[in-house]
Amino acid sequence: MNASSFRSSCFSVALRCGLGRFARSCFCGGVILVSYAVALASGSMGSDLEARRKALNALLAEQWEYTLSNSPEMASTLGDKRWNDKWSDHSQEAVDRDLAKAADFLKRFAAIDTTDFPPQEVVNKVLMVRDLRERLDRARFKDWEMPVAQNQGIHLEAADFCSFLTFDSVRDYDDYITRLRALPGVFDDTIAQMRRGMADGLMPPRFLLEKVPGQVDEIAGTDPEKSPFAVCLANVPKSIPRAERARIRGQLLAAIRDVVVPAYVKFGRFVKDEYAPNGRTGVGIWSLPDGDARYVAAIRFHTTTSTPPEEIHQLGLREVARIEKEMTTIAASMGYQDLKTFNAAIERNPKLRPHSRQEIVDRYAKYIAQMQARLPLLFGRLPRAEIRVKPMERFREKAAASADYTIGSDDGKRPGTVNVNTGSFASRKTITIETTAYHEGVPGHHLQFSIAQELPTLPAFRQHGEYDSYVEGWALYAEDLGREVGFFEDPYSLYGHLQDEMLRAIRLVVDTGLHYKRWSRQQVVQFFHDHSAEDEVEVQSETDRYIAWPGQALAYKIGQLKILSLREKAKAALGGRFDIRRFHDELLGAGALPLDVLEARMDEWIATEIGDSAKRR
C-alpha cells in the first residue's frame, strides 16, 4: 500500500484515528453490552434515548458530508461526483478552517451522551472523537508543510488520479477538464506550503528531494496523447455522440499541453533550484524540530499503540531470528548448508526471474484466482466487489513497492485493483509474487476493504476507515492463510513467503533504527543485506520509504502479531468449538479498528461463543 497516492490510504487525515485510554475505558469488562441489556430489560430506553441516537447519527452524516466536500478527490474515487470539478484546497487558510471545523465537531460529538446506546453506536462516537482529537493533537507538527517527497506529493497524486475515476457522461469529462485547468492553483498552494516548511525547518532529506525533479520531468515530457492525464480517453463511451467525443478529446489534450505541463515544469524548477538544495541532511525524523516527539506520535498513529521504540526494536530482532531459523530449514531441505549459499543460488537461477513485464502480471492473476476458490474454507462472509490485476503506472515504478492495492468505488463501477510493479523486471525475482498476491488481493486488502465497504449497518466513515496496524496487520496475517489451505507448494515460493515476512520483521528493526537509534541509511541497507535476500532495487526503495514515512512500516508486524494472539486466545478458550470462519467474520465484521478496540471486540465475541455453546449443551 502506498499512502501517498490517491489510493485508500491517501485519505488518512479524514478517516484515521488512534484510540488509547479513552477507548479502553469504554470497552473493559463488557460494560457496553451489559448496560445495553439492562436498559432493555428495564424499559428505560425512551424518547430521550432515541433523540440522542438520532442526534449522533445526524452529526455523523454531517461530518461525512463535510469530509467529502472538503476532499473532492476522495468523493470522486468513491463514486460521489458532486465535486467532480474541484481539487482539495491546500492553502493555509483552508488548513486553518479545517482545524477549526475539527474542533467544532469534536465539541459537538463529545457533548452527546451515549448511555444505553447499542454497542456499535458507542463505538461510532468513540472512533470519531479519537479521530478528531488525533487530528488536532498532530496539528502542532505542521505536517502539511512537508507535502512532497520521492513517494508522495501532488506531482504523483495528480498524475495518478485519472485512473481512479469513472467516466460515463459528457459531464464527467467536462468536470475533469475543468479540474485540469485548475491544477496550477493547486501547485501554487503546495509551493507556498513548502516555502513555509523551509522557513520552519520542516524539510525532507535532500537526497530524496533530488529524485523529485526527474519524476516531474518524466510526466511533463510525456506526449499529451500518452500522458497519464489522458488515460480516460482510451475508452470514451460510445453513447457519447461523435462530435462531442472529438470536442472532449481536443479540449482535454489542450488542457494537458497548455495548462498541466507548464504547471509541472514550474513546479519541477522550484524543487530543483530552490527546494531540494535546502533539504535536511539527517535521514531520521530526529533531525526535524521536536523530532523525538514526532516519532512517538507517528508510532501511536500508525500502530494505535503506545509501544516504546526500544521495545519495538527488540521485538524486531527476535522476529528476525525466529524467521531466519525457518528459512534455514527450507534451505537445508533443498541441499544448502546456510542461507547465504541458498540466496546466492537463487540469485543465479534464471528460472526464478520473470522474462517480461506481462509474466509478472499473469502470475499475480493466477495466484489470486486460485485463492478465490478456497476462500469459503476460511470465511463465511465474502465480498461482492470484483478484483482485477493491472500493471502499475510507469511514472511511479521507481519509487513504488512491488505491488499495491486500490479500493473499488462504492457504486461498483471501478473494481478493486492490484497494481503490479513491472519495472526493472529482469532485476526482480518471482519467489515473492505468490505471497504478495495474497497480501494485496485475497484474502488480504481486497477482501478486507471490500467487506468493510459492504457492511450495511456501519456509518460511511467506518466503511472507509483505516488504521495501518489493522489494515496492514490483516494483510500480512492473510499471506500465511495460503499455507493453511494448501498453497506455497513450491519450496521457492514458500521461501519467498518467509522472505516477505522477514521484510516486515526487518522493518521493526530499521525503522526504529533510523528514527530512534539514529542509524545512517547505509546501516539500514547493510541490515537488509545481512538478514534478507531482497532484490537490490527493493532494498533501496524500501530504505528510502522508511526515511520518508516514519513509523508506517511498523504497522504490519505489530498488527499481524496482535491478530495471531487473538486467534490463539480464541482457540484456547473455545477448544474444539473454535471455527476459523466465524473468527474471521467477527474480526472483519466491524471495519478497521484500533488494536485495543479490536481486542475488546474479540473478547466479547469469545464470551458470547462460550455462552452460546453452554446454552446448546
Phi, psi and omega in degrees: 000138178241102185288354182271349178263173179281055172258189184308315186279357176300332189260029186298327182300323182276333193246337185271154172205153180248124180260154178211241185303317184298315181296317183297324181295335181279341190248345187298139171066020178067029184301319184298308183296320182295313182295324180293318179295320178297318180296320178298315183293326185273349181074019184279355183275082184258206185296326179298318179298313181298322179296319180292322178295317178297322180297318179295313181297321179294321180290323175298317179295320179295317181294321179293319177298319177297317180301315181294316182292331180273348180229071185302326179296319179297314179303316182296317182293335177275355178099003177267111190260015184294333181242034188293346181258013187235157170250161171297148179272118182259007182290160179296326177299320179292321177300314181295319178297320182294320178294321177296321179294320178298319179296321178294314178300317180302314180300318183288320178293316182299333183283347182277124179275118182260019176304130178072009175290153170303149187309313184291334176287327172296317178300321179305313180292315181304312182295316181295316179299317180292323177301310183294319178296319179299315181297316181290322178296319183284348182299334182296341181274348178052049180300335180294347178274359173234067188273000188225137171207192183288343183236015179203159177131163184300328182295327177273318186293318180294321180292331182276345195293321185304325184288351181258003183256159172248138182239106183244345189213169175300321180301319180301316181290319179296320177298320181293320178297318176300319177300314181299321181291337179269356186298324179304325178295325178294317176298318180298317178295323179294316178299320179298319177293321179295323177293323175298320178298318177301316181294328182266003181073021180257090186227136170293167178298143183300318186294334175284319180295332180292347176278339188293314180304324178296319176298316180297314181298322180297318179290314182293330183275358179282137177305135182310324180298329183255006182295146174299339177286347183254011182304325184292348179279350184291329184223061177292129183305136179295342180290343177279127182306150184302319180297321179292322178298319179295318178298312180303314181299313182296315182290323181291315179295324177294321178296321178295311185292316190265341185240306186292310183299313177300325178295320177294317180300316178298317181294315180299322179294319179298314181297316184291315189270330188243318190274302183304319180300340180259008178299153183286159181267331178286141183270337183271159179295340178300339182275001174265161174304137183055038187302315181296318178294324177299319183289320176301317179294322179295319177298314181298318182294313187278332182255348187054031175227169175249031182296128180295147182300325179296320178296320178295318179300313180293322175300318178298317179298320179294319180294321177301315181295319180297314183291325178301322179297317180293322178293323179296324177299317179294317179301318179296321180293339179265004175092020181247143188278339180204171183292324181300316180293317180295316180298321179296321179293322178297317180300326183275349188276109182292340180289345181259019176236142178289151181256358178197166174297317185296327179300322179297313179300316182297322179295316177301313182298322180295314182293322179294320180296319182290327178288324180303325181292337183261356185303324179299342176286341188243341187222143172271322179260127178238148182284154175273335186298140178278163179228144177226162176239133178214158177294145175291150177301135188292333183291345180245010182300315191296327183258001187261163176286180183293335177195158171211176187235141175244125179293151176283165178283156181299327183278358177080000182287331175247115181289163171298143189229129169266116181264119189255127179280110181255006180293150181048045188300327181291342179266359181260164174244160183266354192289342180259000185295319183299312182292325178291326177298320178290326180293307185280327183262251177239141005269028184271239190300316184299314181296314184294311181295319183293319177299316180300316179299331187263004178282112190288336185269353180275142172294160187301323184294336176271329175300329182246014181283158179218143166225122185306317185295328177282308186297309181282328175297318177297314183297322177292317175301320183295330179305317185284346176296337174302321177295324185290338179252016170096012180267190189059043180289329176284122182300330177293321179292322176295320177297320177296325176299314178292326178297321178290323175294323176300320178305317182289328175291318177301324180301322178299323182285310190279330177295313176291330176298312181295311195260349179242313182268358175064043175291156171276168177298321182294327176297322177294312179301317181295321178297321175301311183296326182285334189232011178207168174243032179301143174303144183301323179298326178286320179302314183292314182291323178296316180299315179294326178298316181294326178293318184281340191226067186302133172090332185296323184292346179285338190295327188299301183291320180301315180291316180300314182295326177294316179297318178297320179292323177294322178294317179295322177298317180294318180295320179294322182283325187261340179059230182294348180274355181293129179238115185299327180292318179293322177298312181295319180298321179290319181298324182262359192276004178228019184073185180292140182223151169299155188295325180289324177290321176299316180298318179297319179298315182289328175297318177298319180296317179300315179299320179294317179299319178295317179297317179295321179295320179297321179296320181294330179284000000 
